[in-house]
Amino acid sequence: MRKIITVIILLAAAGGGYFAFASRPTPVDVAVVSRGDIAHIVYASGVVEAAVSADVTSIVAQRITGHCNCEGDTVAAGDVVVELDDSETRARLRELEAQIGLLNQQVERATNLLERGVGSREAFDRAVSELAGAEAGLAAQREVLSRYRITAPIAGQILRLDADVGEVAQAGNVLFTVGQPRPLEITAEINEEDIPLIEVGQRALLRSDAFPDAVLEATLDSITPKGDSVLKTYRVRLALPDDTPLFIGMSVDVNLVIENREDRLLAPTTAFTDQQTVYVIDNGVVRETPVDIGLRGITMMEVMAGLDESAQLVSPIPEGLTDGARVRAAAP
């Protein structure tokens, strides 16, 4: 009997210990509902580009024999920037020039014979036709030759030069970029569901890893009328001020300000469930509470109804938290 009583006491102690362990308050992070300003933001990622620029490619695949070594310098429209190996084309050009010389002699001889009445009209016409064909071929070859001297299509600064002597310039590969260093713009992609909210002239706040502490701004300048049906995005361009510290080619996070509201009741986004409810802490116990939401910011949400100022919320919500659970503030 004493053994049975001892076992019962041990089981009761173990059960009590387990109950005490299971009913311990869950440590949670606490956020307080407060008042402040909130903005409706549409997010996009973009790249800084020159508003006026041109990427120049080769239309023939040929070895690079020289370039202007002028990256960062200013050039005029028509200045030669990259030269390709044109030796074969020039050899063909010399052949055609020599052939035309012979054909000119044939035409002169056929003309003399025709004028003396000992030559045929048919021979004269054939000589003239062969000369015309060779001259057309020469003109075409000179046009081909011009493709081996790649020039700047617009006046501006050589923003980037990617031509190395000895390498083969592949058709379609960008050899250099020429443009104006100012003004700059941002090209970004906006999801199609956000496009109805976007208007030209809207203000945008920018974030750049290169300037993490700077407050940078831009203005929405244009929206491309036709979207990308695969990516389901629309391209937009944002104008940058002339004094922007950003450089061409930098990536930026774009936050388009759709609407701004001041002195509103706010709660952190991490305090909300997918059902737009929050866990309010009341005397160490959480109560799941539905909330009417207004504007959704990046880190905060506007509370329209359901919460009072200074209410304490669980934020973020730990996995497995349920209505009525006991909680305590986690140690900082």
C-alpha positions as CSV (number, residue, x, y, z in Angstrom):
1,M,0.0,0.0,0.0
2,R,2.9,2.4,0.9
3,K,4.4,1.7,-2.6
4,I,1.1,2.5,-4.3
5,I,0.7,5.8,-2.3
6,T,4.3,6.7,-3.2
7,V,3.6,6.2,-6.9
8,I,0.4,8.2,-6.8
9,I,2.3,11.1,-5.1
10,L,5.1,11.0,-7.7
11,L,2.6,11.0,-10.6
12,A,0.6,13.9,-9.0
13,A,3.9,15.9,-8.6
14,A,4.9,15.2,-12.2
15,G,1.4,16.2,-13.5
16,G,1.5,19.4,-11.5
17,G,5.0,20.2,-12.8
18,Y,3.9,19.6,-16.4
19,F,0.8,21.8,-15.9
20,A,2.9,24.5,-14.4
21,F,5.3,24.3,-17.4
22,A,2.6,24.2,-20.0
23,S,0.8,27.1,-18.4
24,R,3.8,29.4,-18.3
25,P,3.3,32.8,-20.0
26,T,4.7,32.8,-23.6
27,P,7.4,35.5,-24.1
28,V,6.4,37.9,-26.9
29,D,7.5,41.2,-28.4
30,V,5.2,44.0,-27.7
31,A,4.2,47.0,-29.9
32,V,2.0,49.9,-28.9
33,V,-0.7,51.5,-31.0
34,S,0.4,55.2,-31.6
35,R,-0.5,58.2,-33.8
36,G,1.6,59.4,-36.7
37,D,1.7,60.0,-40.5
38,I,1.2,57.2,-43.1
39,A,1.5,57.1,-46.8
40,H,0.1,54.7,-49.4
41,I,3.2,53.5,-51.2
42,V,3.6,51.6,-54.5
43,Y,7.0,49.9,-54.6
44,A,9.2,49.2,-57.6
45,S,12.9,48.6,-58.4
46,G,14.6,50.7,-61.0
47,V,17.9,51.6,-62.6
48,V,19.4,55.0,-63.1
49,E,20.0,55.9,-66.7
50,A,20.9,58.9,-68.8
51,A,17.8,60.6,-70.2
52,V,19.6,61.0,-73.6
53,S,21.8,58.1,-74.5
54,A,22.5,55.5,-77.1
55,D,23.9,52.0,-76.9
56,V,26.0,51.4,-80.0
57,T,26.6,48.0,-81.5
58,S,28.3,46.5,-84.5
59,I,26.3,45.0,-87.3
60,V,29.2,42.8,-88.5
61,A,31.3,40.3,-86.5
62,Q,34.9,41.3,-86.9
63,R,38.1,41.8,-84.9
64,I,38.6,45.2,-83.1
65,T,41.7,46.9,-84.4
66,G,41.4,50.2,-82.5
67,H,39.3,52.6,-80.5
68,C,39.4,56.2,-79.4
69,N,40.4,55.5,-75.8
70,C,38.0,58.2,-74.9
71,E,35.8,56.8,-72.1
72,G,34.5,59.8,-70.2
73,D,35.4,62.2,-72.9
74,T,33.0,64.3,-75.0
75,V,32.6,63.4,-78.7
76,A,30.7,64.9,-81.6
77,A,28.1,63.1,-83.7
78,G,30.0,61.2,-86.4
79,D,33.3,60.9,-84.5
80,V,34.9,57.4,-85.0
81,V,34.9,55.6,-81.6
82,V,35.7,51.9,-82.6
83,E,37.5,50.5,-85.7
84,L,37.2,47.0,-87.0
85,D,39.5,44.9,-89.2
86,D,38.5,46.0,-92.8
87,S,41.4,44.4,-94.7
88,E,39.3,41.9,-96.6
89,T,36.7,44.6,-97.5
90,R,39.4,47.0,-98.7
91,A,41.0,44.3,-100.8
92,R,37.6,43.6,-102.5
93,L,37.3,47.4,-103.0
94,R,40.6,47.5,-104.8
95,E,39.6,44.6,-107.0
96,L,36.4,46.4,-108.0
97,E,38.2,49.7,-108.7
98,A,40.7,47.8,-111.0
99,Q,37.8,46.0,-112.7
100,I,36.0,49.4,-113.3
101,G,39.2,50.7,-114.9
102,L,39.2,47.8,-117.4
103,L,35.5,48.2,-118.0
104,N,35.9,51.9,-118.7
105,Q,38.5,51.0,-121.4
106,Q,36.1,48.5,-122.9
107,V,33.3,51.1,-123.0
108,E,35.7,53.6,-124.7
109,R,36.7,51.0,-127.3
110,A,33.1,49.9,-127.9
111,T,32.2,53.6,-128.4
112,N,35.0,54.2,-130.9
113,L,34.1,51.1,-132.9
114,L,30.4,52.1,-132.9
115,E,31.2,55.6,-134.1
116,R,33.4,54.2,-136.9
117,G,30.6,51.9,-137.9
118,V,32.6,48.7,-137.3
119,G,31.2,47.8,-133.9
120,S,27.8,46.6,-133.0
121,R,25.3,48.3,-130.8
122,E,24.9,45.1,-128.8
123,A,28.6,45.1,-127.8
124,F,28.4,48.7,-126.8
125,D,25.3,48.2,-124.6
126,R,26.9,45.1,-123.0
127,A,30.0,47.1,-122.1
128,V,28.0,50.0,-120.6
129,S,25.8,47.5,-118.6
130,E,28.9,45.7,-117.2
131,L,30.4,49.1,-116.2
132,A,27.2,50.2,-114.5
133,G,27.0,46.9,-112.6
134,A,30.6,47.2,-111.4
135,E,30.1,50.8,-110.3
136,A,27.0,49.7,-108.3
137,G,29.0,47.0,-106.7
138,L,31.7,49.5,-105.8
139,A,29.2,51.8,-104.2
140,A,27.8,48.9,-102.2
141,Q,31.3,47.8,-101.1
142,R,32.1,51.4,-99.9
143,E,28.9,51.2,-97.8
144,V,30.0,47.9,-96.3
145,L,33.4,49.5,-95.6
146,S,31.7,52.3,-93.5
147,R,30.4,49.6,-91.2
148,Y,33.9,48.9,-90.0
149,R,34.3,52.5,-88.6
150,I,31.7,52.7,-85.8
151,T,30.8,56.3,-85.0
152,A,28.9,58.1,-82.3
153,P,25.3,58.6,-83.4
154,I,24.8,61.6,-81.1
155,A,27.0,64.2,-79.5
156,G,27.8,63.5,-75.8
157,Q,30.0,61.8,-73.4
158,I,31.3,58.3,-73.8
159,L,29.6,56.9,-70.8
160,R,31.1,53.4,-71.2
161,L,33.5,51.8,-73.6
162,D,33.5,48.0,-73.9
163,A,35.7,47.5,-76.9
164,D,39.1,45.9,-76.4
165,V,41.6,45.7,-79.2
166,G,42.0,42.1,-80.5
167,E,38.6,40.9,-79.4
168,V,36.0,40.0,-81.9
169,A,33.0,42.4,-81.9
170,Q,29.9,40.2,-82.2
171,A,27.0,41.6,-84.1
172,G,24.5,43.1,-81.7
173,N,26.9,43.4,-78.7
174,V,27.1,46.9,-77.2
175,L,30.6,48.4,-77.9
176,F,30.0,51.7,-76.2
177,T,27.4,54.0,-74.8
178,V,27.2,57.7,-75.6
179,G,24.9,60.2,-74.0
180,Q,24.4,63.3,-71.9
181,P,25.5,63.0,-68.2
182,R,22.5,65.2,-67.2
183,P,19.6,65.0,-66.9
184,L,19.3,61.5,-65.3
185,E,16.2,59.3,-65.0
186,I,15.1,56.1,-63.5
187,T,13.5,53.3,-65.5
188,A,11.3,51.0,-63.3
189,E,8.7,48.3,-63.6
190,I,5.3,48.6,-61.9
191,N,3.0,45.6,-61.4
192,E,-0.1,45.8,-63.5
193,E,-2.4,45.8,-60.4
194,D,-0.8,49.0,-59.2
195,I,-0.9,50.9,-62.5
196,P,-4.4,52.4,-62.0
197,L,-3.0,54.2,-58.9
198,I,-0.1,55.7,-60.9
199,E,-0.2,59.2,-62.3
200,V,2.4,61.4,-64.0
201,G,3.7,64.0,-61.6
202,Q,3.6,61.8,-58.5
203,R,6.4,62.1,-56.0
204,A,8.7,59.2,-55.3
205,L,11.1,58.4,-52.5
206,L,14.2,56.6,-53.4
207,R,16.5,54.3,-51.5
208,S,20.0,53.4,-52.7
209,D,22.6,51.2,-51.0
210,A,25.3,53.7,-52.2
211,F,23.6,56.5,-50.1
212,P,21.8,54.7,-47.2
213,D,21.4,57.9,-45.1
214,A,20.3,60.2,-47.9
215,V,16.7,61.2,-48.6
216,L,16.5,61.0,-52.4
217,E,13.5,62.0,-54.5
218,A,12.2,61.8,-58.1
219,T,9.1,62.6,-60.0
220,L,7.1,60.3,-62.2
221,D,7.6,61.5,-65.7
222,S,6.0,59.0,-68.0
223,I,4.2,55.6,-68.2
224,T,4.7,53.3,-71.2
225,P,1.2,52.7,-72.7
226,K,1.8,49.0,-73.5
227,G,2.7,46.6,-70.7
228,D,4.6,43.3,-70.7
229,S,2.0,40.6,-70.9
230,V,4.5,38.0,-69.6
231,L,5.9,39.8,-66.6
232,K,2.6,41.7,-66.1
233,T,4.4,44.9,-65.5
234,Y,4.4,48.4,-67.0
235,R,7.6,50.5,-67.6
236,V,7.7,53.9,-66.0
237,R,10.3,56.7,-66.1
238,L,11.1,59.0,-63.2
239,A,12.9,62.3,-63.6
240,L,15.8,63.0,-61.2
241,P,16.9,66.5,-60.1
242,D,20.2,67.8,-61.6
243,D,21.8,67.7,-58.1
244,T,21.1,64.0,-57.5
245,P,24.1,62.1,-56.2
246,L,23.1,59.0,-58.0
247,F,25.3,57.6,-60.8
248,I,24.3,56.0,-64.1
249,G,23.7,52.3,-63.7
250,M,22.9,52.3,-60.0
251,S,19.9,50.3,-58.8
252,V,17.4,52.0,-56.5
253,D,14.3,51.1,-54.6
254,V,11.4,53.3,-55.7
255,N,8.5,54.2,-53.4
256,L,5.8,56.1,-55.2
257,V,3.7,58.1,-52.8
258,I,0.0,57.6,-53.8
259,E,-1.6,59.2,-50.8
260,N,-0.4,60.7,-47.5
261,R,-2.4,61.0,-44.3
262,E,-1.3,62.8,-41.1
263,D,-2.0,62.2,-37.4
264,R,-3.6,58.7,-37.8
265,L,-3.8,55.8,-35.5
266,L,-1.1,53.3,-36.5
267,A,-0.1,49.7,-35.8
268,P,2.9,47.7,-37.2
269,T,2.1,45.4,-40.1
270,T,3.8,42.5,-38.3
271,A,1.0,42.7,-35.7
272,F,-1.7,41.6,-38.2
273,T,-2.8,38.1,-39.2
274,D,-4.0,37.2,-42.7
275,Q,-7.5,37.7,-41.4
276,Q,-6.8,41.4,-40.4
277,T,-6.9,40.6,-36.8
278,V,-4.4,41.5,-34.0
279,Y,-3.6,40.0,-30.6
280,V,-4.3,42.6,-27.9
281,I,-2.6,42.1,-24.6
282,D,-5.0,42.6,-21.7
283,N,-3.6,41.8,-18.2
284,G,-1.2,39.2,-19.5
285,V,-3.8,37.5,-21.7
286,V,-4.1,38.0,-25.5
287,R,-7.4,38.6,-27.2
288,E,-7.7,38.2,-30.9
289,T,-9.4,41.3,-32.2
290,P,-10.7,42.2,-35.7
291,V,-9.5,45.6,-37.0
292,D,-10.7,47.9,-39.8
293,I,-7.6,48.9,-41.9
294,G,-7.1,52.0,-43.9
295,L,-3.8,52.8,-45.7
296,R,-1.2,50.1,-45.8
297,G,2.3,51.4,-45.5
298,I,5.6,49.5,-45.7
299,T,6.0,49.0,-41.9
300,M,2.7,50.4,-40.5
301,M,-1.0,50.2,-41.1
302,E,-3.7,52.8,-40.5
303,V,-6.3,51.7,-37.9
304,M,-9.7,52.9,-38.8
305,A,-11.6,51.1,-36.0
306,G,-11.1,48.3,-33.5
307,L,-8.2,49.6,-31.4
308,D,-7.5,52.4,-29.0
309,E,-4.4,54.5,-28.8
310,S,-1.7,52.9,-26.5
311,A,-3.2,49.4,-26.9
312,Q,-0.5,46.8,-26.5
313,L,-0.1,44.3,-29.4
314,V,1.9,41.1,-30.0
315,S,4.3,42.0,-32.8
316,P,5.5,39.9,-34.5
317,I,3.0,37.1,-33.9
318,P,4.8,33.9,-32.8
319,E,3.7,30.6,-34.4
320,G,1.0,28.8,-32.5
321,L,-0.3,31.8,-30.6
322,T,-4.1,31.4,-29.8
323,D,-6.8,33.6,-28.4
324,G,-6.7,33.5,-24.5
325,A,-3.1,32.5,-24.3
326,R,-1.0,33.9,-21.4
327,V,1.9,36.0,-22.5
328,R,4.6,38.2,-21.0
329,A,6.9,40.8,-22.6
330,A,10.1,39.2,-23.8
331,A,13.4,40.5,-22.4
332,P,15.0,43.2,-24.5
